[in-house]
Amino acid sequence: MNKAKQLIEIIEKWQCDPNVHPLTCGINSEHQLLKPVFDKQFEKVQLFCVDCEWKQEVPDFIQSQISF
């Protein structure tokens, strides 16, 4: 599995886990949970708010869960 797909799966599992704080919008935490998307321009996974289109880098503590 490539790293981008693996990272997207990790983020999707994180967002569904009731034991961790979800990744939320930096503009308004009442918005829907952030969605992982592959940004073709920058060739990396970013977190995206579907309510306001705000983008955020994936935190290091999430990225560190990728197995090589």
C-alpha positions in Angstrom: 0.0 0.0 0.0 1.4 3.4 -0.8 2.0 5.9 2.0 -0.8 8.3 1.0 -3.5 5.6 1.1 -2.1 4.3 4.3 -2.2 7.8 5.9 -5.8 8.3 4.7 -6.8 5.0 6.3 -5.1 6.0 9.6 -6.8 9.3 9.7 -10.2 7.8 8.9 -9.8 5.3 11.7 -8.6 8.1 14.1 -11.7 10.2 13.3 -14.0 7.3 14.2 -12.2 6.3 17.4 -14.2 7.4 20.5 -11.1 7.2 22.6 -9.2 10.1 21.0 -9.9 13.7 20.3 -10.9 14.1 16.6 -9.1 16.3 14.2 -11.3 19.5 13.9 -11.3 22.6 11.8 -8.9 25.4 13.0 -11.5 28.0 12.0 -14.5 26.6 13.7 -14.4 23.4 15.8 -18.2 23.1 15.4 -17.7 22.2 11.7 -17.8 18.6 10.5 -14.7 16.6 11.3 -11.8 17.1 9.0 -11.5 14.7 6.0 -8.2 13.4 4.6 -7.7 14.3 1.0 -4.8 13.9 -1.4 -3.7 17.3 -2.7 -2.4 16.7 -6.2 -0.7 20.1 -6.4 1.5 19.4 -3.4 1.4 15.6 -3.8 0.6 15.0 -0.1 -2.4 14.2 2.1 -3.9 17.2 3.9 -6.9 17.6 6.2 -9.8 19.4 4.7 -12.9 21.0 6.2 -15.9 20.5 4.0 -17.8 23.3 5.6 -15.3 26.2 5.0 -12.7 24.6 2.7 -9.9 25.2 5.3 -6.9 23.0 4.9 -4.4 21.8 7.5 -1.2 19.7 7.4 -1.5 16.2 8.9 0.0 16.4 12.4 3.3 14.6 13.0 1.8 12.3 15.7 -0.6 10.9 12.9 2.1 10.7 10.3 4.4 8.8 12.6 1.9 5.9 12.5 2.7 5.0 8.9 4.5 1.7 8.6 7.3 1.6 6.0 
